[in-house]
Amino acid sequence: MGGAPTTRTVKLVAIGNSRGIRLPKVLLRKYGWGESLVMEEGEDGLILRGATEPRSSWEDTYRAMAAEAEDWSDFDATMADGLD
């Protein structure tokens, strides 16, 4: 994706009480987008990103780390090695 951006004009379509856009199948395949996307709103506009790897909350991260059951028994020795 290092080239110049491609511009496409898309129509807004009615979806219930909202409006949406249809994304061409070619783009869905090209970017590997599935059932959901992350939409980032910035000063210059919107950016769509694939939602295949959602960001974890700290709580989710803690649960995943706890599930790993890693051996931290040598952690204290590492902390006491005198290096800052």
HTML snippet that shows the backbone in 3Dmol.js (N, CA, C, O; Angstrom):
<script src="https://3Dmol.org/build/3Dmol-min.js"></script>
<div id="view" style="width:600px;height:400px;position:relative"></div>
<script>
const pdb = `
ATOM      1  N   MET A   1       0.808  -1.189   0.000  1.00  0.00           N
ATOM      2  CA  MET A   1       0.000   0.000   0.000  1.00  0.00           C
ATOM      3  C   MET A   1       0.848   1.248   0.000  1.00  0.00           C
ATOM      4  O   MET A   1       0.430   2.267   0.550  1.00  0.00           O
ATOM      5  N   GLY A   2       1.985   1.209  -0.577  1.00  0.00           N
ATOM      6  CA  GLY A   2       2.883   2.331  -0.523  1.00  0.00           C
ATOM      7  C   GLY A   2       2.690   3.351  -1.631  1.00  0.00           C
ATOM      8  O   GLY A   2       3.390   4.364  -1.651  1.00  0.00           O
ATOM      9  N   GLY A   3       1.759   3.116  -2.558  1.00  0.00           N
ATOM     10  CA  GLY A   3       1.578   4.036  -3.665  1.00  0.00           C
ATOM     11  C   GLY A   3       0.647   5.184  -3.311  1.00  0.00           C
ATOM     12  O   GLY A   3       0.291   5.401  -2.153  1.00  0.00           O
ATOM     13  N   ALA A   4       0.272   5.907  -4.352  1.00  0.00           N
ATOM     14  CA  ALA A   4      -0.662   7.023  -4.175  1.00  0.00           C
ATOM     15  C   ALA A   4      -2.041   6.479  -3.815  1.00  0.00           C
ATOM     16  O   ALA A   4      -2.435   5.417  -4.298  1.00  0.00           O
ATOM     17  N   PRO A   5      -2.771   7.198  -2.973  1.00  0.00           N
ATOM     18  CA  PRO A   5      -4.103   6.724  -2.583  1.00  0.00           C
ATOM     19  C   PRO A   5      -5.045   6.684  -3.781  1.00  0.00           C
ATOM     20  O   PRO A   5      -4.978   7.536  -4.667  1.00  0.00           O
ATOM     21  N   THR A   6      -5.918   5.691  -3.796  1.00  0.00           N
ATOM     22  CA  THR A   6      -6.935   5.571  -4.831  1.00  0.00           C
ATOM     23  C   THR A   6      -8.205   6.216  -4.316  1.00  0.00           C
ATOM     24  O   THR A   6      -8.603   5.987  -3.173  1.00  0.00           O
ATOM     25  N   THR A   7      -8.843   7.019  -5.149  1.00  0.00           N
ATOM     26  CA  THR A   7     -10.077   7.689  -4.767  1.00  0.00           C
ATOM     27  C   THR A   7     -11.251   6.996  -5.435  1.00  0.00           C
ATOM     28  O   THR A   7     -11.214   6.727  -6.636  1.00  0.00           O
ATOM     29  N   ARG A   8     -12.297   6.704  -4.663  1.00  0.00           N
ATOM     30  CA  ARG A   8     -13.523   6.113  -5.187  1.00  0.00           C
ATOM     31  C   ARG A   8     -14.692   6.938  -4.678  1.00  0.00           C
ATOM     32  O   ARG A   8     -14.682   7.400  -3.538  1.00  0.00           O
ATOM     33  N   THR A   9     -15.688   7.121  -5.513  1.00  0.00           N
ATOM     34  CA  THR A   9     -16.922   7.757  -5.077  1.00  0.00           C
ATOM     35  C   THR A   9     -17.923   6.656  -4.789  1.00  0.00           C
ATOM     36  O   THR A   9     -18.178   5.808  -5.644  1.00  0.00           O
ATOM     37  N   VAL A  10     -18.491   6.661  -3.595  1.00  0.00           N
ATOM     38  CA  VAL A  10     -19.486   5.663  -3.207  1.00  0.00           C
ATOM     39  C   VAL A  10     -20.761   6.382  -2.779  1.00  0.00           C
ATOM     40  O   VAL A  10     -20.710   7.497  -2.259  1.00  0.00           O
ATOM     41  N   LYS A  11     -21.894   5.742  -2.999  1.00  0.00           N
ATOM     42  CA  LYS A  11     -23.174   6.317  -2.630  1.00  0.00           C
ATOM     43  C   LYS A  11     -23.536   5.893  -1.215  1.00  0.00           C
ATOM     44  O   LYS A  11     -23.242   4.773  -0.797  1.00  0.00           O
ATOM     45  N   LEU A  12     -24.173   6.794  -0.485  1.00  0.00           N
ATOM     46  CA  LEU A  12     -24.744   6.448   0.808  1.00  0.00           C
ATOM     47  C   LEU A  12     -26.079   5.763   0.562  1.00  0.00           C
ATOM     48  O   LEU A  12     -26.898   6.244  -0.221  1.00  0.00           O
ATOM     49  N   VAL A  13     -26.295   4.641   1.232  1.00  0.00           N
ATOM     50  CA  VAL A  13     -27.544   3.896   1.071  1.00  0.00           C
ATOM     51  C   VAL A  13     -28.268   3.847   2.408  1.00  0.00           C
ATOM     52  O   VAL A  13     -27.643   3.856   3.468  1.00  0.00           O
ATOM     53  N   ALA A  14     -29.592   3.797   2.342  1.00  0.00           N
ATOM     54  CA  ALA A  14     -30.401   3.719   3.559  1.00  0.00           C
ATOM     55  C   ALA A  14     -30.250   2.336   4.190  1.00  0.00           C
ATOM     56  O   ALA A  14     -30.358   1.311   3.517  1.00  0.00           O
ATOM     57  N   ILE A  15     -29.997   2.334   5.506  1.00  0.00           N
ATOM     58  CA  ILE A  15     -29.927   1.101   6.294  1.00  0.00           C
ATOM     59  C   ILE A  15     -30.738   1.383   7.556  1.00  0.00           C
ATOM     60  O   ILE A  15     -30.205   1.909   8.533  1.00  0.00           O
ATOM     61  N   GLY A  16     -32.018   1.037   7.537  1.00  0.00           N
ATOM     62  CA  GLY A  16     -32.900   1.384   8.653  1.00  0.00           C
ATOM     63  C   GLY A  16     -32.991   2.892   8.773  1.00  0.00           C
ATOM     64  O   GLY A  16     -33.276   3.583   7.795  1.00  0.00           O
ATOM     65  N   ASN A  17     -32.746   3.411   9.987  1.00  0.00           N
ATOM     66  CA  ASN A  17     -32.762   4.853  10.222  1.00  0.00           C
ATOM     67  C   ASN A  17     -31.391   5.485   9.986  1.00  0.00           C
ATOM     68  O   ASN A  17     -31.210   6.678  10.230  1.00  0.00           O
ATOM     69  N   SER A  18     -30.435   4.703   9.517  1.00  0.00           N
ATOM     70  CA  SER A  18     -29.070   5.183   9.304  1.00  0.00           C
ATOM     71  C   SER A  18     -28.749   5.221   7.819  1.00  0.00           C
ATOM     72  O   SER A  18     -29.597   4.928   6.976  1.00  0.00           O
ATOM     73  N   ARG A  19     -27.534   5.578   7.519  1.00  0.00           N
ATOM     74  CA  ARG A  19     -27.010   5.565   6.154  1.00  0.00           C
ATOM     75  C   ARG A  19     -25.685   4.817   6.191  1.00  0.00           C
ATOM     76  O   ARG A  19     -24.973   4.856   7.194  1.00  0.00           O
ATOM     77  N   GLY A  20     -25.360   4.146   5.115  1.00  0.00           N
ATOM     78  CA  GLY A  20     -24.112   3.398   5.060  1.00  0.00           C
ATOM     79  C   GLY A  20     -23.558   3.377   3.653  1.00  0.00           C
ATOM     80  O   GLY A  20     -24.143   3.940   2.728  1.00  0.00           O
ATOM     81  N   ILE A  21     -22.417   2.718   3.505  1.00  0.00           N
ATOM     82  CA  ILE A  21     -21.820   2.540   2.184  1.00  0.00           C
ATOM     83  C   ILE A  21     -21.639   1.052   1.939  1.00  0.00           C
ATOM     84  O   ILE A  21     -21.504   0.259   2.871  1.00  0.00           O
ATOM     85  N   ARG A  22     -21.640   0.694   0.664  1.00  0.00           N
ATOM     86  CA  ARG A  22     -21.337  -0.686   0.288  1.00  0.00           C
ATOM     87  C   ARG A  22     -19.885  -0.721  -0.152  1.00  0.00           C
ATOM     88  O   ARG A  22     -19.449   0.090  -0.968  1.00  0.00           O
ATOM     89  N   LEU A  23     -19.152  -1.660   0.392  1.00  0.00           N
ATOM     90  CA  LEU A  23     -17.742  -1.814   0.019  1.00  0.00           C
ATOM     91  C   LEU A  23     -17.633  -2.898  -1.047  1.00  0.00           C
ATOM     92  O   LEU A  23     -18.172  -3.990  -0.867  1.00  0.00           O
ATOM     93  N   PRO A  24     -16.946  -2.619  -2.151  1.00  0.00           N
ATOM     94  CA  PRO A  24     -16.796  -3.619  -3.206  1.00  0.00           C
ATOM     95  C   PRO A  24     -16.097  -4.876  -2.680  1.00  0.00           C
ATOM     96  O   PRO A  24     -15.189  -4.808  -1.852  1.00  0.00           O
ATOM     97  N   LYS A  25     -16.550  -6.020  -3.190  1.00  0.00           N
ATOM     98  CA  LYS A  25     -15.994  -7.315  -2.798  1.00  0.00           C
ATOM     99  C   LYS A  25     -14.487  -7.363  -3.021  1.00  0.00           C
ATOM    100  O   LYS A  25     -13.760  -7.975  -2.239  1.00  0.00           O
ATOM    101  N   VAL A  26     -14.021  -6.720  -4.084  1.00  0.00           N
ATOM    102  CA  VAL A  26     -12.590  -6.685  -4.392  1.00  0.00           C
ATOM    103  C   VAL A  26     -11.809  -6.066  -3.227  1.00  0.00           C
ATOM    104  O   VAL A  26     -10.750  -6.573  -2.855  1.00  0.00           O
ATOM    105  N   LEU A  27     -12.322  -4.981  -2.653  1.00  0.00           N
ATOM    106  CA  LEU A  27     -11.633  -4.342  -1.529  1.00  0.00           C
ATOM    107  C   LEU A  27     -11.697  -5.211  -0.280  1.00  0.00           C
ATOM    108  O   LEU A  27     -10.722  -5.291   0.468  1.00  0.00           O
ATOM    109  N   LEU A  28     -12.827  -5.859  -0.048  1.00  0.00           N
ATOM    110  CA  LEU A  28     -12.950  -6.736   1.115  1.00  0.00           C
ATOM    111  C   LEU A  28     -11.904  -7.840   1.063  1.00  0.00           C
ATOM    112  O   LEU A  28     -11.272  -8.158   2.070  1.00  0.00           O
ATOM    113  N   ARG A  29     -11.727  -8.422  -0.126  1.00  0.00           N
ATOM    114  CA  ARG A  29     -10.710  -9.468  -0.294  1.00  0.00           C
ATOM    115  C   ARG A  29      -9.302  -8.915  -0.182  1.00  0.00           C
ATOM    116  O   ARG A  29      -8.438  -9.508   0.464  1.00  0.00           O
ATOM    117  N   LYS A  30      -9.076  -7.760  -0.823  1.00  0.00           N
ATOM    118  CA  LYS A  30      -7.739  -7.160  -0.842  1.00  0.00           C
ATOM    119  C   LYS A  30      -7.217  -6.909   0.572  1.00  0.00           C
ATOM    120  O   LYS A  30      -6.049  -7.169   0.860  1.00  0.00           O
ATOM    121  N   TYR A  31      -8.082  -6.404   1.451  1.00  0.00           N
ATOM    122  CA  TYR A  31      -7.647  -6.062   2.807  1.00  0.00           C
ATOM    123  C   TYR A  31      -7.967  -7.146   3.836  1.00  0.00           C
ATOM    124  O   TYR A  31      -7.638  -6.998   5.013  1.00  0.00           O
ATOM    125  N   GLY A  32      -8.600  -8.224   3.405  1.00  0.00           N
ATOM    126  CA  GLY A  32      -8.898  -9.322   4.312  1.00  0.00           C
ATOM    127  C   GLY A  32      -9.946  -8.963   5.352  1.00  0.00           C
ATOM    128  O   GLY A  32      -9.922  -9.484   6.467  1.00  0.00           O
ATOM    129  N   TRP A  33     -10.867  -8.074   4.993  1.00  0.00           N
ATOM    130  CA  TRP A  33     -11.891  -7.643   5.947  1.00  0.00           C
ATOM    131  C   TRP A  33     -13.001  -8.667   6.024  1.00  0.00           C
ATOM    132  O   TRP A  33     -13.448  -9.196   5.006  1.00  0.00           O
ATOM    133  N   GLY A  34     -13.441  -8.942   7.235  1.00  0.00           N
ATOM    134  CA  GLY A  34     -14.500  -9.920   7.471  1.00  0.00           C
ATOM    135  C   GLY A  34     -15.799  -9.260   7.877  1.00  0.00           C
ATOM    136  O   GLY A  34     -16.350  -8.439   7.144  1.00  0.00           O
ATOM    137  N   GLU A  35     -16.279  -9.622   9.043  1.00  0.00           N
ATOM    138  CA  GLU A  35     -17.587  -9.172   9.507  1.00  0.00           C
ATOM    139  C   GLU A  35     -17.592  -7.789  10.143  1.00  0.00           C
ATOM    140  O   GLU A  35     -18.638  -7.143  10.196  1.00  0.00           O
ATOM    141  N   SER A  36     -16.454  -7.326  10.623  1.00  0.00           N
ATOM    142  CA  SER A  36     -16.454  -6.020  11.295  1.00  0.00           C
ATOM    143  C   SER A  36     -15.168  -5.254  10.981  1.00  0.00           C
ATOM    144  O   SER A  36     -14.146  -5.835  10.618  1.00  0.00           O
ATOM    145  N   LEU A  37     -15.254  -3.939  11.132  1.00  0.00           N
ATOM    146  CA  LEU A  37     -14.129  -3.040  10.900  1.00  0.00           C
ATOM    147  C   LEU A  37     -13.992  -2.107  12.092  1.00  0.00           C
ATOM    148  O   LEU A  37     -14.934  -1.922  12.864  1.00  0.00           O
ATOM    149  N   VAL A  38     -12.820  -1.527  12.231  1.00  0.00           N
ATOM    150  CA  VAL A  38     -12.597  -0.466  13.200  1.00  0.00           C
ATOM    151  C   VAL A  38     -12.626   0.839  12.414  1.00  0.00           C
ATOM    152  O   VAL A  38     -11.925   0.982  11.412  1.00  0.00           O
ATOM    153  N   MET A  39     -13.441   1.793  12.873  1.00  0.00           N
ATOM    154  CA  MET A  39     -13.538   3.087  12.210  1.00  0.00           C
ATOM    155  C   MET A  39     -12.889   4.119  13.115  1.00  0.00           C
ATOM    156  O   MET A  39     -13.310   4.316  14.255  1.00  0.00           O
ATOM    157  N   GLU A  40     -11.857   4.778  12.594  1.00  0.00           N
ATOM    158  CA  GLU A  40     -11.125   5.792  13.346  1.00  0.00           C
ATOM    159  C   GLU A  40     -11.484   7.159  12.782  1.00  0.00           C
ATOM    160  O   GLU A  40     -11.321   7.414  11.589  1.00  0.00           O
ATOM    161  N   GLU A  41     -11.975   8.040  13.658  1.00  0.00           N
ATOM    162  CA  GLU A  41     -12.361   9.380  13.230  1.00  0.00           C
ATOM    163  C   GLU A  41     -11.235  10.350  13.546  1.00  0.00           C
ATOM    164  O   GLU A  41     -10.776  10.425  14.686  1.00  0.00           O
ATOM    165  N   GLY A  42     -10.791  11.088  12.546  1.00  0.00           N
ATOM    166  CA  GLY A  42      -9.732  12.073  12.723  1.00  0.00           C
ATOM    167  C   GLY A  42     -10.149  13.407  12.151  1.00  0.00           C
ATOM    168  O   GLY A  42     -11.248  13.550  11.616  1.00  0.00           O
ATOM    169  N   GLU A  43      -9.269  14.382  12.266  1.00  0.00           N
ATOM    170  CA  GLU A  43      -9.585  15.716  11.751  1.00  0.00           C
ATOM    171  C   GLU A  43      -9.753  15.711  10.239  1.00  0.00           C
ATOM    172  O   GLU A  43     -10.549  16.483   9.705  1.00  0.00           O
ATOM    173  N   ASP A  44      -9.010  14.849   9.540  1.00  0.00           N
ATOM    174  CA  ASP A  44      -9.044  14.821   8.076  1.00  0.00           C
ATOM    175  C   ASP A  44     -10.116  13.903   7.509  1.00  0.00           C
ATOM    176  O   ASP A  44     -10.371  13.933   6.305  1.00  0.00           O
ATOM    177  N   GLY A  45     -10.746  13.091   8.341  1.00  0.00           N
ATOM    178  CA  GLY A  45     -11.765  12.179   7.839  1.00  0.00           C
ATOM    179  C   GLY A  45     -11.780  10.880   8.614  1.00  0.00           C
ATOM    180  O   GLY A  45     -11.340  10.826   9.762  1.00  0.00           O
ATOM    181  N   LEU A  46     -12.288   9.833   7.983  1.00  0.00           N
ATOM    182  CA  LEU A  46     -12.417   8.520   8.606  1.00  0.00           C
ATOM    183  C   LEU A  46     -11.391   7.556   8.028  1.00  0.00           C
ATOM    184  O   LEU A  46     -11.040   7.632   6.850  1.00  0.00           O
ATOM    185  N   ILE A  47     -10.920   6.655   8.869  1.00  0.00           N
ATOM    186  CA  ILE A  47     -10.017   5.590   8.433  1.00  0.00           C
ATOM    187  C   ILE A  47     -10.674   4.280   8.838  1.00  0.00           C
ATOM    188  O   ILE A  47     -11.106   4.128   9.981  1.00  0.00           O
ATOM    189  N   LEU A  48     -10.753   3.334   7.911  1.00  0.00           N
ATOM    190  CA  LEU A  48     -11.286   2.009   8.199  1.00  0.00           C
ATOM    191  C   LEU A  48     -10.137   1.027   8.298  1.00  0.00           C
ATOM    192  O   LEU A  48      -9.237   1.019   7.458  1.00  0.00           O
ATOM    193  N   ARG A  49     -10.175   0.203   9.326  1.00  0.00           N
ATOM    194  CA  ARG A  49      -9.144  -0.822   9.532  1.00  0.00           C
ATOM    195  C   ARG A  49      -9.822  -2.145   9.851  1.00  0.00           C
ATOM    196  O   ARG A  49     -10.909  -2.175  10.429  1.00  0.00           O
ATOM    197  N   GLY A  50      -9.178  -3.226   9.474  1.00  0.00           N
ATOM    198  CA  GLY A  50      -9.712  -4.545   9.797  1.00  0.00           C
ATOM    199  C   GLY A  50      -9.748  -4.756  11.303  1.00  0.00           C
ATOM    200  O   GLY A  50      -8.872  -4.288  12.031  1.00  0.00           O
ATOM    201  N   ALA A  51     -10.763  -5.459  11.752  1.00  0.00           N
ATOM    202  CA  ALA A  51     -10.934  -5.706  13.188  1.00  0.00           C
ATOM    203  C   ALA A  51     -10.549  -7.133  13.547  1.00  0.00           C
ATOM    204  O   ALA A  51     -11.106  -7.709  14.481  1.00  0.00           O
ATOM    205  N   THR A  52      -9.602  -7.706  12.815  1.00  0.00           N
ATOM    206  CA  THR A  52      -9.231  -9.098  13.066  1.00  0.00           C
ATOM    207  C   THR A  52      -8.493  -9.274  14.376  1.00  0.00           C
ATOM    208  O   THR A  52      -8.561 -10.342  14.985  1.00  0.00           O
ATOM    209  N   GLU A  53      -7.797  -8.255  14.817  1.00  0.00           N
ATOM    210  CA  GLU A  53      -7.075  -8.325  16.080  1.00  0.00           C
ATOM    211  C   GLU A  53      -7.499  -7.157  16.963  1.00  0.00           C
ATOM    212  O   GLU A  53      -6.814  -6.135  17.015  1.00  0.00           O
ATOM    213  N   PRO A  54      -8.642  -7.307  17.667  1.00  0.00           N
ATOM    214  CA  PRO A  54      -9.093  -6.197  18.497  1.00  0.00           C
ATOM    215  C   PRO A  54      -8.123  -5.927  19.636  1.00  0.00           C
ATOM    216  O   PRO A  54      -7.455  -6.835  20.131  1.00  0.00           O
ATOM    217  N   ARG A  55      -8.056  -4.680  20.040  1.00  0.00           N
ATOM    218  CA  ARG A  55      -7.217  -4.321  21.172  1.00  0.00           C
ATOM    219  C   ARG A  55      -7.791  -4.906  22.444  1.00  0.00           C
ATOM    220  O   ARG A  55      -8.999  -4.853  22.672  1.00  0.00           O
ATOM    221  N   SER A  56      -6.942  -5.451  23.254  1.00  0.00           N
ATOM    222  CA  SER A  56      -7.377  -6.019  24.519  1.00  0.00           C
ATOM    223  C   SER A  56      -7.393  -4.945  25.593  1.00  0.00           C
ATOM    224  O   SER A  56      -6.578  -4.023  25.602  1.00  0.00           O
ATOM    225  N   SER A  57      -8.354  -5.098  26.497  1.00  0.00           N
ATOM    226  CA  SER A  57      -8.360  -4.221  27.662  1.00  0.00           C
ATOM    227  C   SER A  57      -7.300  -4.747  28.621  1.00  0.00           C
ATOM    228  O   SER A  57      -6.798  -5.857  28.452  1.00  0.00           O
ATOM    229  N   TRP A  58      -6.964  -3.952  29.622  1.00  0.00           N
ATOM    230  CA  TRP A  58      -6.004  -4.418  30.626  1.00  0.00           C
ATOM    231  C   TRP A  58      -6.534  -5.669  31.312  1.00  0.00           C
ATOM    232  O   TRP A  58      -5.768  -6.583  31.619  1.00  0.00           O
ATOM    233  N   GLU A  59      -7.845  -5.715  31.552  1.00  0.00           N
ATOM    234  CA  GLU A  59      -8.441  -6.879  32.208  1.00  0.00           C
ATOM    235  C   GLU A  59      -8.291  -8.125  31.337  1.00  0.00           C
ATOM    236  O   GLU A  59      -7.946  -9.196  31.836  1.00  0.00           O
ATOM    237  N   ASP A  60      -8.547  -7.987  30.039  1.00  0.00           N
ATOM    238  CA  ASP A  60      -8.369  -9.115  29.119  1.00  0.00           C
ATOM    239  C   ASP A  60      -6.911  -9.553  29.062  1.00  0.00           C
ATOM    240  O   ASP A  60      -6.618 -10.749  29.029  1.00  0.00           O
ATOM    241  N   THR A  61      -5.994  -8.581  29.052  1.00  0.00           N
ATOM    242  CA  THR A  61      -4.566  -8.881  29.022  1.00  0.00           C
ATOM    243  C   THR A  61      -4.161  -9.641  30.277  1.00  0.00           C
ATOM    244  O   THR A  61      -3.421 -10.622  30.199  1.00  0.00           O
ATOM    245  N   TYR A  62      -4.647  -9.189  31.444  1.00  0.00           N
ATOM    246  CA  TYR A  62      -4.335  -9.867  32.704  1.00  0.00           C
ATOM    247  C   TYR A  62      -4.838 -11.302  32.675  1.00  0.00           C
ATOM    248  O   TYR A  62      -4.121 -12.221  33.073  1.00  0.00           O
ATOM    249  N   ARG A  63      -6.066 -11.499  32.207  1.00  0.00           N
ATOM    250  CA  ARG A  63      -6.632 -12.860  32.149  1.00  0.00           C
ATOM    251  C   ARG A  63      -5.800 -13.761  31.236  1.00  0.00           C
ATOM    252  O   ARG A  63      -5.538 -14.918  31.566  1.00  0.00           O
ATOM    253  N   ALA A  64      -5.388 -13.221  30.087  1.00  0.00           N
ATOM    254  CA  ALA A  64      -4.579 -14.014  29.145  1.00  0.00           C
ATOM    255  C   ALA A  64      -3.233 -14.371  29.765  1.00  0.00           C
ATOM    256  O   ALA A  64      -2.751 -15.492  29.605  1.00  0.00           O
ATOM    257  N   MET A  65      -2.622 -13.416  30.475  1.00  0.00           N
ATOM    258  CA  MET A  65      -1.331 -13.686  31.120  1.00  0.00           C
ATOM    259  C   MET A  65      -1.496 -14.715  32.227  1.00  0.00           C
ATOM    260  O   MET A  65      -0.657 -15.603  32.379  1.00  0.00           O
ATOM    261  N   ALA A  66      -2.567 -14.604  32.998  1.00  0.00           N
ATOM    262  CA  ALA A  66      -2.805 -15.557  34.085  1.00  0.00           C
ATOM    263  C   ALA A  66      -3.042 -16.959  33.532  1.00  0.00           C
ATOM    264  O   ALA A  66      -2.632 -17.946  34.143  1.00  0.00           O
ATOM    265  N   ALA A  67      -3.696 -17.047  32.391  1.00  0.00           N
ATOM    266  CA  ALA A  67      -3.979 -18.344  31.785  1.00  0.00           C
ATOM    267  C   ALA A  67      -2.708 -19.030  31.293  1.00  0.00           C
ATOM    268  O   ALA A  67      -2.688 -20.254  31.160  1.00  0.00           O
ATOM    269  N   GLU A  68      -1.657 -18.277  31.024  1.00  0.00           N
ATOM    270  CA  GLU A  68      -0.396 -18.847  30.550  1.00  0.00           C
ATOM    271  C   GLU A  68       0.331 -19.628  31.637  1.00  0.00           C
ATOM    272  O   GLU A  68       1.129 -20.513  31.328  1.00  0.00           O
ATOM    273  N   ALA A  69       0.072 -19.319  32.890  1.00  0.00           N
ATOM    274  CA  ALA A  69       0.702 -19.996  34.026  1.00  0.00           C
ATOM    275  C   ALA A  69       2.223 -20.041  33.879  1.00  0.00           C
ATOM    276  O   ALA A  69       2.841 -21.095  34.032  1.00  0.00           O
ATOM    277  N   GLU A  70       2.810 -18.899  33.583  1.00  0.00           N
ATOM    278  CA  GLU A  70       4.264 -18.827  33.429  1.00  0.00           C
ATOM    279  C   GLU A  70       4.955 -18.965  34.784  1.00  0.00           C
ATOM    280  O   GLU A  70       4.390 -18.632  35.826  1.00  0.00           O
ATOM    281  N   ASP A  71       6.170 -19.455  34.744  1.00  0.00           N
ATOM    282  CA  ASP A  71       6.983 -19.604  35.950  1.00  0.00           C
ATOM    283  C   ASP A  71       7.783 -18.320  36.170  1.00  0.00           C
ATOM    284  O   ASP A  71       8.720 -18.038  35.423  1.00  0.00           O
ATOM    285  N   TRP A  72       7.421 -17.549  37.181  1.00  0.00           N
ATOM    286  CA  TRP A  72       8.085 -16.289  37.498  1.00  0.00           C
ATOM    287  C   TRP A  72       9.016 -16.446  38.709  1.00  0.00           C
ATOM    288  O   TRP A  72       9.402 -15.445  39.313  1.00  0.00           O
ATOM    289  N   SER A  73       9.379 -17.662  39.068  1.00  0.00           N
ATOM    290  CA  SER A  73      10.163 -17.893  40.278  1.00  0.00           C
ATOM    291  C   SER A  73      11.541 -17.236  40.227  1.00  0.00           C
ATOM    292  O   SER A  73      12.103 -16.914  41.274  1.00  0.00           O
ATOM    293  N   ASP A  74      12.091 -17.033  39.048  1.00  0.00           N
ATOM    294  CA  ASP A  74      13.409 -16.408  38.959  1.00  0.00           C
ATOM    295  C   ASP A  74      13.328 -14.886  38.797  1.00  0.00           C
ATOM    296  O   ASP A  74      14.359 -14.238  38.617  1.00  0.00           O
ATOM    297  N   PHE A  75      12.135 -14.309  38.857  1.00  0.00           N
ATOM    298  CA  PHE A  75      11.957 -12.872  38.669  1.00  0.00           C
ATOM    299  C   PHE A  75      12.673 -12.079  39.757  1.00  0.00           C
ATOM    300  O   PHE A  75      13.331 -11.083  39.459  1.00  0.00           O
ATOM    301  N   ASP A  76      12.556 -12.504  41.012  1.00  0.00           N
ATOM    302  CA  ASP A  76      13.211 -11.786  42.114  1.00  0.00           C
ATOM    303  C   ASP A  76      14.730 -11.767  41.940  1.00  0.00           C
ATOM    304  O   ASP A  76      15.376 -10.755  42.213  1.00  0.00           O
ATOM    305  N   ALA A  77      15.296 -12.880  41.489  1.00  0.00           N
ATOM    306  CA  ALA A  77      16.742 -12.940  41.280  1.00  0.00           C
ATOM    307  C   ALA A  77      17.157 -11.977  40.175  1.00  0.00           C
ATOM    308  O   ALA A  77      18.216 -11.354  40.249  1.00  0.00           O
ATOM    309  N   THR A  78      16.340 -11.863  39.177  1.00  0.00           N
ATOM    310  CA  THR A  78      16.633 -10.950  38.080  1.00  0.00           C
ATOM    311  C   THR A  78      16.579  -9.502  38.560  1.00  0.00           C
ATOM    312  O   THR A  78      17.411  -8.685  38.169  1.00  0.00           O
ATOM    313  N   MET A  79      15.605  -9.187  39.404  1.00  0.00           N
ATOM    314  CA  MET A  79      15.451  -7.831  39.915  1.00  0.00           C
ATOM    315  C   MET A  79      16.621  -7.455  40.845  1.00  0.00           C
ATOM    316  O   MET A  79      16.954  -6.279  40.990  1.00  0.00           O
ATOM    317  N   ALA A  80      17.229  -8.459  41.460  1.00  0.00           N
ATOM    318  CA  ALA A  80      18.305  -8.194  42.412  1.00  0.00           C
ATOM    319  C   ALA A  80      19.683  -8.309  41.775  1.00  0.00           C
ATOM    320  O   ALA A  80      20.671  -8.434  42.499  1.00  0.00           O
ATOM    321  N   ASP A  81      19.787  -8.271  40.470  1.00  0.00           N
ATOM    322  CA  ASP A  81      21.090  -8.455  39.811  1.00  0.00           C
ATOM    323  C   ASP A  81      21.930  -7.166  39.796  1.00  0.00           C
ATOM    324  O   ASP A  81      23.071  -7.175  39.333  1.00  0.00           O
ATOM    325  N   GLY A  82      21.371  -6.071  40.297  1.00  0.00           N
ATOM    326  CA  GLY A  82      22.148  -4.836  40.404  1.00  0.00           C
ATOM    327  C   GLY A  82      22.099  -3.948  39.194  1.00  0.00           C
ATOM    328  O   GLY A  82      22.654  -2.849  39.212  1.00  0.00           O
ATOM    329  N   LEU A  83      21.445  -4.395  38.137  1.00  0.00           N
ATOM    330  CA  LEU A  83      21.341  -3.567  36.936  1.00  0.00           C
ATOM    331  C   LEU A  83      20.132  -2.643  37.064  1.00  0.00           C
ATOM    332  O   LEU A  83      19.066  -3.051  37.525  1.00  0.00           O
ATOM    333  N   ASP A  84      20.317  -1.415  36.654  1.00  0.00           N
ATOM    334  CA  ASP A  84      19.200  -0.451  36.695  1.00  0.00           C
ATOM    335  C   ASP A  84      18.680  -0.159  35.339  1.00  0.00           C
ATOM    336  O   ASP A  84      17.744   0.628  35.193  1.00  0.00           O
TER     337      ASP A  84
END
`;
const viewer = $3Dmol.createViewer("view");
viewer.addModel(pdb, "pdb");
viewer.setStyle({}, {cartoon: {color: "spectrum"}});
viewer.zoomTo();
viewer.render();
</script>
